[in-house]
Amino acid sequence: MSVCGWHIYHRERFIYRANSGSPQIRLKVYHYPEYRQRVVGERLPPGFKVKKKGHNRFLVFNGKVSSKNTISLDRDVQVFPEEKTVALKEGWGRISDIDPSMSAKYGEASRFWPDTIKVNDDRFESDDLSEWVASVWRFIRKSISPENQEKRWGAEEALKRGIGDCDEFTDIFMSLARKRGIPCRRITGFFVKGGAERHAWAEVFSPLHGWLTVDIAINNIGSHTRNYIVLKVEEFNPDISDYQVRIRHVTKVHSEWEISEPEITEIPCE
């Protein structure tokens, strides 16, 4: 029986304790966007509102609370990924045909996506987007040996070390694409095959087909499948945490997150 979607359940807690008084607490958590997927049957934690900015959605709690308590972030949702595949051999268009405003919008460097990477390879100057992606794909797979990392190194450090996981594969691709003037962004979420794993991959903008998947870590170029669950579309600032907290109070407030991996189960096609 084929799989059409995923049932996702999160059990999470924010625990806090103030020495006295009632603190003002604001929590902001990335939540499954309606980008490349249908999101239905949501059961959200009490006291939270859903906010949207660009492609992303957030759960937001904002209020004055008792001096000590636990705020539940339990959430339950069904996600149905929408498939899209455009193989390299179909042609992704010319880089010179990309709208300059798009290149400028998605061209910023960062500490994870530096513009200081130097690669002496003339193939990276190709105007054919398909050829360029294929060349970078081969270069990264040759330069980086897959190895799980506890820390996200960023593109430059990953190339020096010669090892990395999906974060490093994606960050190197992001750096090279943005340096070449190709709009590119990072997606995070889950890849489900056998089990569900947190994952990061890139999307590159084609003047012919729009945004296309580039997942060098698993050798998937051009295909967004039902195995992908999108949690966050990372376009401009790669330093923003998935879980954000702001506390206003006259005395110190001790706090901690209890965050566990979500339970993800199959939803079969009818």
ZINORMO-V200458 format. One line per field, one symbol per residue. phi: phi as a letter, one per 20 degrees, with the letter a starting at -180 (. if undefined). Layout:
phi->???
This chain:
phi->.fddaceccdcccddbbefamdfedcdccfcgeecmaedclfcdffnddedcbmfeccecdbaecffbaceedgbcbdcdfdebccfgffndndffefggfffffddfebfecfdefdcebfffegeeffffffffgfffffecefafcfdeenfffffffmcrdgffgffffgfffffendgbbddcrcddbncecfbcbdcdedfecmfcfcdfgdlddncedffededbdeeccfefffcccccdafdfcebbedccffeccfdfff
